[in-house]
Structure formats: structure tokens, C-alpha cells
Amino acid sequence: MIYVTCGHEKGVGLEVFLKSYILLSRKEQKLFTLICEKKSLIETCESLQLNYVFTKDYITIAHYNLNIILVDDVPISTEALKKSLDIIKNTDTLITLPTSKDQLLLNGEVVAGHTEYFRKYFKKNVSMFFKSHSANVLLISDHVSLKEVSSYITPELIEDQIHMTIKDYLKYFGKLSNIYIAGLNPHAGESGMLGDEEQKLASTLSNLRKSFPQINISEFLPADSMLINNKFRSDSLFVYMFHDQGLAPFKTLFKTHGANISLGLPFLRLSVDHGTAFDLYGKNKADYLGCLYVLQLAIGAQRT
């Protein structure tokens, strides 16, 4: 089963999901259950001029019954996510539609996003990974302020993040032939002249090569030139030390047509790589192609 949580009720999540869902085959549509608020689902159907019929357990859209689980407590984003975690199994896939960071609460405290929610909920490390048709990007640190990145990144963290990413990538998406790893400093430290963090972190590369001898794993490379000598490819993983170092090239090339993926969980979690776009809510103008790609990834993972 593929569970989809609605995200923020005033964002474009339901719009891009429904636009994508109706393009799937009947067989593929049967895999999905949407967890959402009734009011915003009706508003979205009407803004998209979709004919629909509501019942207790499903909504009929485009002549097919989409299974639904309704939530009405606030914040809707948190309630939908909590409901999904109550029922999801290890063989299921979870798609979370975008929400604002102030709408995710765990034990009464706001968390900085879905990835942070999962880390605290499962009490374990979870990697933030981005995928497009022809690119794979792993962030060693994600929602960490720049001044804290240097102390946050350790050899153990790098090894753990890459190890769990390789393991889940092979499980859900296919093979990896190459891993290219960016240094933290400009020019990857220039042999210590611009910082010695790369030298302190070097031991993890040897450990990874021993664990995965079938994969070509690079030295620390200058982040600004990694894509000059190498290209994003579906069988290659590009590892970046912090958020904007990796997402700047990824989103420049692929815009919103990619997937934000949490790896290291008992199940596969996917999301679009864009936000709520509150200004587009109810206007039938949101680009759904990124969400369609996410649904296709989820369907493919269910077949593995």
C-alpha cells in the first residue's frame, strides 16, 4: 500500500497529487490511500473542476474510488502523519505532501520538517536524499545552520549516512557504480591550506571502500567542480556536506521535478522537492510533474 499524507491544507499538495493520480492506470491507482481533511479535499476537487462523489471510506474521482482516511484535528499535517505511522507496515511506502515547518509537532514541540520528525520519532539517524530521473544527491547535513556544520559532521556520520543510503538505494532503486564526495571546504581544503576537515574525515573513505568494494568511491572533491569532470547519472551518487552545497546544482538542473526521500526508515518515505506554494492554493496553477515522478517512484518501489 502507498499512503499519502495531505500536508498543509492550504498548500498545493492535494492539487499536485490529484492531478498526478488521475493520470495513473487503474491498477496503479488501487495502490494508494490518501490521509487528509475532508474540507480541503473538496475545495481542491472543485478548484480543479473534478467530478467527485464522497463516501465514508473513499472519494470517486474520474470514475475510480480513491481510498481515503479522514482527519480533522489540527494541525492537519501532524494528524495525517501520526495516522500514517499508526498503520504503515515495513512493506508499505509513505508519501508526505508539503507542509510548513510550524505545522509539524512531535510531543507538543515543533520540528523543522518531516526528516527531523522521523529522526526523533524513530530515535535514529535518517538520511535526506534527493533523486531525479538522472541524479542522486545525498546531504550529510541538512537543516543545520552553516556555523554548526563543521562540528556537526564527523567520520561516523559520513559513514552512517552513506552506508544507509547505499543499502536502501540498492533495495528500492537499482545499482550504484560511483560515489562522488564533496569536501567541506573550498577546493576540498587545498591540502590543508583552506581547512583541515577533509584530512580529519579521510578515515571514513577507507572504511566505505572496504564495505562496498564493487562501488568506485572518490576522494573528497572540490564541490564547485564535481560536475565539470563528472556528470549526474542514475547509477552515481553525489554526496554533499551541507544543504545548499548539494541542492543548488540539483534544483538548478531539475527545478521541482525531483523527489525528497528519507532513507534509513523501516519503510520508504517520499515527497516532492518543493514547498507549499500558499500563493497558488485553489488556483489550479501548480506544476504537478514533480509529484507524478514521486508517485511513479513509489509504484516502482512497491514492485521490488
ABEGO torsion letter per residue (X at the ends): XBBBBAEBAABAAAAAAAAAAAABBAAAAAABBBBBBAAAAAAAAAAAGBBBBBBAABBBBGGBBBBBBBBABOBAAAAAAAAAAAABBAABBBBBBBBBAAABBBGGBBBAEAAAAAAAAAGBBBBBBBBBAABBBBBABBBBBAAAAAAABBAAAAAAAAAAAAAAAAAAAEBBABBBBBBABBGGGGGGAAEAAAAAAAAAAAAAAAABAABBBBBBBBAAAAAAABBBBAABBBBBABAAAAAAAAAAAAEABBBBBBBGBABBBBBBABBAGAAABGAGABBAAAAAAAAAAAAAAAAX
